[in-house]
Amino acid sequence: MFKTLFAQPYCFGSISPSLGIREQLMKKIDDAEQENQVLRQAGEQKDKEIQQLQADLRALRKNCDAEIMEMQRKMEDMQVDFTQMLRDTLDSMHKRLAKSQGIV
């Protein structure tokens, strides 16, 4: 990319950059490109990690929602069972009360 700018000798009037300056600039450019590549790869890796964490979070929420639904179903079943037990108990008490009073 930037290498082509300095690959050919150029002149500003009678002043041309020395070979040492050109080599220093080329090294800085190469170093900057390498650092850019390393940072880009690190950014891509972090993006992948974030995507994986988001997928894990979605799965965890799905499992939690399923567990909550199961617990709610169990509570409803227990409520129905309790209601039936209470009804049976009240019926039994009513029969005993009626029998003790000689109504039945």
N, C-alpha and C positions, 0 to 999 in steps of 0.2 A: 504494500500500500504506500507507505511513506518512503520506502526504499528507492522507488523510482525517482523521487525528487532529488536524491543525492547520488544516484548512480552515475549520472553524467556530470562531468565538470561544468561549472557555470561561472560566469564572471559578472561582477558589478563594476563596470568600467575596467579599471586595471587591477582591481582587487579580487582575488579568488581565494576561497577558504583553503587552508592548508590541509594536507592529508590527515594530520592528527585531529583536527577539529571535525572533519568529516567522519572519521572513525569513531570519535566520541559521540557524535550525533547519531550515527547508525547504531551504536551500542545502546544508547538511551532509547532509541525507537524500538530496537529488538527487545530490550528489557521491559519496556512499557507494553509491547504486544504480548509478551509472555505473561506478564502480570495480569493483563486483561483476560487472557485465555484462562489462567488459573482462577481468577475471580468469576468468570462466566461459568466455568465448570462447578465451582463452589455454589454459585447461585442456583444452577440447575439441580444440584444435589439437594440443596435446601428445599427447592420447590417439590422435589420428589418426596422428601421427608414430610413436608406439610401435607401433601396429597394423601400420603399413607396415614398420617395422624387423623386427617379428616375422615378417611374411610373407616379407620378404627373407631372413631367417635360415633359415626353413623351406626356402625354395627352394635356398639355398646348401647346407644339409645334405643335401637330396635329391640335388643335383648331386654333392656329395662322395661320398655313398653309392654313387651310380651309377658314379662313377669308380673307387672302391675295388673294386666288384664286377667291373668290366671288367679292372682290373689283376689281381685274383685269378684271373679266367678265363684271362688271358694267361699267368700264372705256371703254372697247371695244364697249359695246352697246352704250355708250354716244358718242364715236368717230364715230360710224356708223350713229347715229342720227344727229350729227353735220355735217357730210359729206353730208348727204341728205339735211339738211336744207340749207347748203351753196350752193349746186347744185341748189336747188329750187330757192334760192335768185338770183343766177347768171342767171338762165334761165329767171326769171321774169324781171330782169334788162335788159337782152339782148332783150327780147320782147318789153319792154317799149322804149328802145333806138331805136330799129328797127321801132317801130310804130311812134315814134316822128320824125324819119327821112323819114317816108313814105315808108319804104322798104317793109313792109308787106302788 
